[in-house]
Amino acid sequence: MPRDHHFADLVFTGGPVFTVDPARSWAGAVAVRDGRIVVVGEDHDVRPLIGAHTEVVDLAGKLLLPGFQDAHVHPVLAGTTLRGCDLHGLETAREYAEAVAGYAAAHPERAWITGGGWSMEAFPGGTPHRAALDAVVPDRPVALPNRDGHGLWVNSRALELAGITAATPDPADGRIERDADGTPTGMLQEGAAELVLRQVPPPSAEEHYQGLLAGQAYLHSFGITGWQDAAVGTAFGPGDVYGAYLAAAADGSLTARVRAAQWWDREGGLEQLPEFLDRRAEAEALNDGAGRFRAGSVKMMLDGVAENHTAAMLEPYLDGCGCSSGGSGLDFIDPEKLGGYVSEIDAAGFQVHFHALGDRAVRTALDAVEEALRRNGNRGNRHHLAHLQVVHPDDIPRFRALGATANMQPLWACHEPQMDELTIPFLGERRAGWQYPFGSLHRAGAMLAMGSDWSVSTPDVMLGVHVAVNRRSEEDDERVLGPEQRIDLGTALTAYTAGSARVNHLDADTGSVQPGKYADLVVLDRDPFAGPAMAIGGTRVLRTYVEGAPVYTAE
């Protein structure tokens, strides 16, 4: 029976609707036709659009809002890990060892045991030892990245295959942890992990494709309808995921809107640009200019992480006694060359997605953006800095001045063991107070976007929003990390919708509930605005829609 185009395909009634539209932030009803929003108003505004074939969803006081967009995430790698030896749900060293033993026994056909997701706080000093892996898998190599991907735990067989001995020097961009006699412990920090990872057979194209579908389904379950993949490229450790996206975009199984940040190989230079251009053009051609996969960003990883003292700091880390350690972290890309690189990338029409965690890396990134602006003018590429763990107060106003977006991973901005045991003591009180300055950035007029960095941490949007609002984890309702850096719920949700949509160059069609935009929408199980702030993290997603079609429905 032909559809009457006067009527809507889908109608939501009985709001509330948080529209993220500055002109009308709240509504009570929404109507959708042919994948786009046609009416935003109240129940009486949509009633004439309800026909015999219209699906009507009574929100009954539950919140409808735009689909979330994760501005920094690794779903293909995370999805592939979910299908390997996945340690994410575990917490203790004993649980990790048991899981590795169980996985190895269940997969005798696997030449390497890979997967990952262990947490540094489970081990003294954040560094596990090869002996624990040797005890459960003595005969095959084991290589397991930790949750943040900045360290690799390996067994003796893996060290042997990689030729790593007491005589092996540390690479310039990493560190081999050693026992007192110089023997490698089996913990490889940052670039040292590559010594082993280059021996590991990369996942096959089919494994990456299946990993993408698994990761996409998981992200949809948290209301995420789009994202920026923060590491797509041939030089990135666990394999190039570009082909998986192309395949899924071509066969229609890519239901999310994805922007790929093409991985800048820190060993190389501008000779990488032609491949970036080719891939961007290939994705555009596949999409016919209007599809769900784009490759218009370049990811530049400037430093490491604070927990292993590889984040680039303006002043040295402290040692265990509170004195200067003499070490101030690593610059993965030569700061003298960065401005020139960024200017050329910007001139080619790419957005730059910086990993900038320490205050020196943040300043270096902002200096590079400033140089690109000076050379090229504002080309509208919307450069953004991810992580921003420590930002010097002098650099806060520069975000607005330079039009650089603060891409925040809010879940980390609270007291937890990794923060309290491996970070604050080595930063000292003054710098610890500069961590994750969301409130200061917002008050200074910076544009905000949000992401999870899954699989480093859960992609649960509402848990991240909970920490952004409370600066406390769900588990710890006593201690607040930087109370002056709290942001309100509306600001946090806007960063995770309109803010990330803008970073992804999708704001013309997504990121708010407005007529003409795609019906990329999420229904929560409650209205978190109506409850106490410390209950935000318990919010769950009931339904996720892309262009008005359900891509996730809760059991």
N, C-alpha and C positions, 0 to 999 in steps of 0.2 A: 504494500500500500504506500503510495507516495507521501512523503513527509510534507506537512504544511509549514512553509518557511516563515510564516508569521509567528509560530510558536517557538519556544526555547527547547533545546534538547535536555537541559539540566537546570534546575532551579534550587537555590538554597534559601530557606526561610527561617524565621525564628532566631536570628543572629545571636550574639554579636559578630560583626565582621570588622577586623582591624585591617584597614585598607592600605596603610602606608602611603596614602595619597595626602600630601600636605594640605590640600584644599578641603578634604573631607576624610578625616582619619577614621571615622566610625560609620558603619551602616548596619542594616539589619537583614538585608536580602541581596542576592546576586542571581542574575540569569545568564546562561551560556548558550550560544548557538554556533555550530560549525567550529568548535574549538576555541572560540574567543568570547570574552565577556561582552555582553550587550547592554546590560542594565545593572547599576549599583544603586541601591536605595533601600526602601523599606518593603514590607510584605505587600502593601497595596500597589507598589510600583511594578512588581513582578507578576502579580496575580493574572493580568490579562494575557501573559505569555505562556500560561500553563495550559497545554492541550492534552489530548488523549495519550500521546506518546512521550510526554515530558516526564523525565525522572525528577521527583521532588524529594529533596533531602531536608528534613526538619532538624535544624541544628540544636533546637531545644536548649539554648543557652551555652552550647559548646562553641569554642572560638574557631572561626574561619579566617584564614589569612593567606598571603601569597606563599607559594612554594618556597622553601628555603633553598639557598644556593651556597655551597661550601667553596670558599675562595682559595683553599689550599688543602688538597687531599690526594691520596694515592690509591684509588679504588681497585685498579687492576692488580697491583702488587699486593694489596690487602686481601683481595678476593682469592689470589693465588695462594697466599699464606694460609687463608682459611681452609684451603684444600690440601695443605701440607701439614707439617708438625706444628700446629698452632698452639702457642703458649699464652695467648692473651688473657684467658679467663682464670689463670692460675697466679699464685702469689708467693709461694715459698720455694727455696732451693730444692727441697725434697720433692715437691709437686712437679717441678720442672724435670728433675731426673726421672721420675716415674713416667711422666708423659713421653719423654724421649725414648725410654726403654719400650714402652707400649707401642709407640709409633713404629720403631725399628722392627719389633717383632711382627707387627701386622703388615709390614712392607718389605719383605726380604728381597724383593726385586729391585729396590732403589739403591743405586750405587752410592749416592750421597743422601744423607739425612738433612733436609733443609726445611725451612718454615720460619719460626721465630716468634718474637713478641714477649720476651722475658723483661722483667723490670729490674733496674739497677738496685733498688732499695732492698732486694732480697739477698744481697751479698755484701759482705764487709767491704767498705770503700767503693761499692758499686762495681766490683770486678770479680766475676766468677773464675773458677780454675778448671783447667783441662781435666784434672783427675776425676771430677764428678761425671764428666761425659765418658771418659775412658772406662769407668766402672760399669757403665751400662751399654756402651757401643765401642768395644775395643777394636773391631775388625774393619769398620767402614768409616770414612770421613764424615764428621758432623760439623755443620756451619750454620749457626743460629744468630741472626741479628737481634739486638734488643729492640724495645718498643719504639725508641726514637730513631733507629736506623743508624746511629752514630758509633756503634760498637758491635763487634762480632765475637761470639763465644765459639771456640772450636776445640776439637779433641786432638790428641797427639797424632792420629793418622792424618788429619787435615794439615797440621803443621808440617808433617813429614812430606806429604805430597806437594806442598807449596815450597819446600826447601827452606823453611824458616828455622833457624838455629840461634844459639847464643851469639853467633858471629854476625847475624843479619842486622844491618843498621836500620834505625828508624827512618821511614820515608819522611820527606820534608813536610807532608801534610797529614802526618799521623804518628802513632806511637804503639810500639809493641810492649805490652806490660811484661815484666820479668820477675822471676824469683830472685832471691838474694844472690844466687850464683850466676845470674844472667840468663838462665834458661827461660824461654818464653812460657808464660803462664797459661796461654790459650785465650787470652783476652786481647783483641786487636782494636785499637781506637782509630776512628776516622779513616784516613787514607790507607792505613796499614791493613785494613780489612780487605782491600783490593788484592793483596798478595795471595789471599786464599780464594776470594770470590772469582778471580779470573780462571781458577781451576774448575769451578763448578759449572756443569753443563747448564746453559740458560734454559728457562722454561720454553717449551715449544710454542709455536703460534697458536695451536689449539688450546694449550694450557692457559695462555694469556687470554684468549677469547672467552673461555669458560670462567676464568678469574674475573673478567670484566662483568659478565652477566651475574656472577655471584655478588660482586661488589655493588653493582647497580641495584640489585634487589634489596640488599641490606641498607643502602643509603635511602632508597625510596621508603623503607619502613620507618625512617626518622623524618619523613616529610621533605626530603631533599630531591629537588627536581632538576638541578643543574649544579655544575661544579667546574673548578679549574684544576686539572691534573697537574701537579707541581713537578713532575719529572717524566717527560716523554722524550726519549732519544737514544741513539745508538751507544752513547758513552756512559749511560747511567747503569750502575752496577747490576741489578737483577734482571736486566734484559730490556729491550725496547718494546714498549707497549703500543706504539703508534699503529702497527698493523691491526691490532685487536680493535681499536676504535674505527679504523677505516672499514674493516669487515662488518662491524656491527652497524655502522652508519649506512653501509651499502645494502645490507639485508633487512634493515628496518628493526633490528632488535635493540638498537640504541634508543631508549625512551627518554633519557635525560638530555639536557643541553650541556655540551661539554666544550670547554676551551682548553687546548693543550698548551702547556708551557714547555717549549722545547729545551732540552737540557744542554746548557753550555758546558762543554768539557773544559775544566779549569787548566788542563795541560795545554790547551790550544789557544787560538786567537781568531781573528776575523775570517780566516779561511773556512770557518764553519758556516758563515752567513749564506752561501749559495744553497746548502742543503736545507737550511731553515726556510728560505724562499721557495724552494721546490716543494717542500712538504706543505707549506701554507697554501700554495697554488693548487696542489693536488686535492687537499681537503675542500677548498672552495669549489673546485670543478665538480667534485663528487656531490656537493651540496646544491649545485646550481645556484650558489650564492645565498641560499635560504635554508640550509639544513641544520642539523643539530650538532655537527662537529666542526670546530674551527681550530686552527693551529697558529694563531697570531701572537703568541707570547713567547718570550725567551726567559728561562729560569737561570739565574746566576746565584750560586751558593757562595756567599762571601766568607762565612766562618763556620765554626762547629757549634758546640753546646757548652753551657756553663758547667754542667756536672763533671765533665772530664777536662775542664780548663782549656778547651779549644775554641770557645767563643772569643771573638776579638774584643779586648777591653782597652780603654784609654789608659788605665793604670793597671799594674800587675795584680794578679790574684794574691790572696793571703794564704799563708800556710796554716797548718793545724794549730799553731801557737798565736796566730793573729799578726804575724810579721809578713813583710812582702816576700812572695815566693820568687820574685824575679821574672816570672813568666806571665805574659799578658795575652795568650791565645794565638790563634793562627789566622793569617790572611790567605784564603784559598786562591784568590785572584789578586795579582799585583795591583795595589791601590794606585800606583803611578800610571798604570795602563787602563784602569777601569773607566775613567771618564771618556777616553777615546773610544773604547769598545761600546759603551752605552750610547754615545753620540751617533755612532754608525748604525747601531741596531735601531735606535729611535728614528734616524733618517730613513731607514728602510721600512718604516711603518709598523714596527713591532712594539708591543708593550714589554717592559722588563719587570719580571717578578723576582725580587731579591729575597734570598734567605739572609736576614740580618738580625742576629740575636744579641750580640754584645754591643756596648755603646760605641766602640770604635767602628764596628761594621755598619751600624746605623748611620754614623756620620759620613763614612766613606760612600755609602749608597746615596745619601742626600747630596753630597758633593758631586757625584757622577750625574745625578738628575739635573743639578744646577748647571753643570757644564753642557749637557745636552740641550737644555733650554737656551743657554747663551749662544750655542752654535746654530741651533735649528729653529728656534722659536718654539711655541707650543703647538705640537702636531696632534694633540688630542689622543695620545697613546695610553694615558692613564696608568703610569708606572705605579707599582705598589711594593711595600716593604712588609714581609711576613715575619712573624714571631715577636720581634720587638721586646725581648725580655728585659733588657736594660737600655734605657734611653737617657742620655744626659739632658738635664733640664734646658740647656741652651738650644737643643735641637728640636724641642717640642714645637715651637712656632714655625719652624721651617717646613713642616708638612703642608700647612695651609699655603704658605708663601710659594711653595714649589708645585702645588697641586698634586702632591704625592699621597696616595691612600695608605692608611695604617691598616694592614691586614692582620687581624688579631686572632690568636688561638686561645679563647678565653678560659678554657677548662684548666689551664696551668696556673692561673693567677690566684692561687690559694695555698694555705699551709698543708703540706703532705710530706711524707718522709724524704722524698727526693729533694724537695725544696729546703726542708729544715736541716737535713743531715749532709747533703752533698753540695748545696748551693749557698745559702745564707752565710755559713761560717767562713766561706772562702771569698765572698764578695765584701763582707763587712757591712755594718749597719747603714752607713750612708748610701752605698750603691744598692743595697737590698731594698731601700726605700724608693729606688727609681724603677722598680720592676713593673712591667706591664701597666704603663701609665694611661689606661683607657680614659679615665675621667679628665686628666690634664689635656690629652689630645683632643677630646670632644669639646672641652671648654675653649681650646685654642682654635677651634674651627676646622680641625682636620677631618677629612672624609674617612669614614670607618667602614671596613668590611670584616667579615668573620669567617673562620673556617675551623677545621678540627685537626688537620694533619693525620687523620686516620691512615694507616694503622698505628701511628705513634700513640694515639689516644682514641677513645670511643668517638664515633661520629654523631652521638646523641646530641642534637642541637639544643634541646631544652636543658640538658645538664650543663653545657657550655654557657648558655644564657643565665642559668642559675648562679654560676660562679661570677659572671660579669656583673650581675646585679648585687650579689651578696659578698663577693670576695671571700667566700667560704665554701668548702666542699659540702656535699650532702652529709658526709659522715662526721665532719667536724663543725659543729654549730657554735663553737666557743670562740675560736681565734680568727681574726680578720686580717687579711694581708692588704695593708694599705687602704684603710676605709675611705680615704679621700678620693680613691680611684674607682669607686663604684660608679656604674652608670644605671639609669633607670631602665625598666623593662621595655618600654617603647623604643628607646634608643638602641638597645641590644637587638631586638627583633628587626628593627629597620636595617641595622648593619648586616644581619644575616639574610635579608631579602633585597631591598633596594640597593644597599651598599655593595653587596657582592654582585648583584646584577649589573651595576655600573662598571665594576672592575672587569666583568666578563663581557662588556660591550653588548649586553642584552637588555639594557634598561628601556629601550624604546618599546619592547614587546613583553617584558616580564618585570617582576620585582615589586609590583603593587597591584591592587585590585581596582582596576579602572577600565571603563568601557574601551574596547578596541584592543586590549592586551590579551595575550594567550591566557586561557583558563588553566594555568599552572597553580594549583591550590592545595592547601592542606587543612584538614579538620582535626583539631585537638580534642582530647577527652574531657576538657574543662575550659574555663576562661581563667588563665593564670593571673590576669589583671584583678580578678575578683577575690583571690585568695591571698594568704600571707606570702611574703617574699621567700621564706625558707621552704615553701612547698613547690616552688617553680620546677625544681629538678624532677619531681615525681610526675610531671605532665607527660602523657603518651600521645602518640599519633594514632588516630582512628582510620583516616583515609588520606591518600595522596593521589592527586590528579595531574595529568599532563595533557594540555589541550582538551580538558573536559572528560578525558578517559581515565578510569581508575587504574593506577599502576601499583597500588598497595591498598589492601583492606585488612584491618586487624581481625584476628580470629574472634 
